């Protein structure tokens, strides 16, 4: 009887601890998902490019996996102490969610001090590394920036970087040699022999040769619900046991 009671109490303790762990894990996942969702790139790509956009340049027009590309934003300060910019990425027109998932991890946001006061020109840089995924070869990574605070201009134009194959570094095939042109020989004409009379000789003709970050949030919510349920069940069993 004593052993059974001890075993039951141990199970209740384990159940309670498991419920608390589920609650903690779920809370962490939800917080992480919210943090990733903080860079709202839907609003960055929405809307037309303004007549006076943020000037944005890239130091490369094409790059291969592992190479870095640096984007520079140039805009005018409004006079606030800081400027806040978001830089977002998609593949092509953004219609392929599988390809977009390869570059959304590059999305970023920065807060920088405005230097020089109102109307002073500001420069902010973002650097990315091209992801190592063969499905991106031949595709264009499209980048756009948005200033949410501290800038006169609101959005940049779309900047594209073409992903190309990496150059061969080992076991590279030898280049195929270019064949030399074949010299065409001009046949030497056969001299004409004058025939003597009365013998007649007939001439002989010769033949010719010749390419929200919502999953963590939902998983976190599921874990929280499971943790609450398990904790509640454990508490009920303890009250019944008393």
Secondary structure, 3 states (H helix, E strand, C coil): CHHHHHHHHHHHHHHHHHHHHHHHHHHHHHHHHHHHCCCCHHHHHCCCCCCCCEEEEECCCEECCCCEEEEEEEEEECCCCEEEEEEEEEECCCCCHHHHCCCHHHCEEEEEECCCCCCCEEEEEEEEECCCCHHHCCCEEEEEEEEEECECCCEECCEEEEECCCCCCCCCCCCCCCCCCCCCCCCCCCCCCCCCCCCCCCCCCCCCCCCCCHHHHHHHHHHHHHHHHHHHHHHHHHHHHC
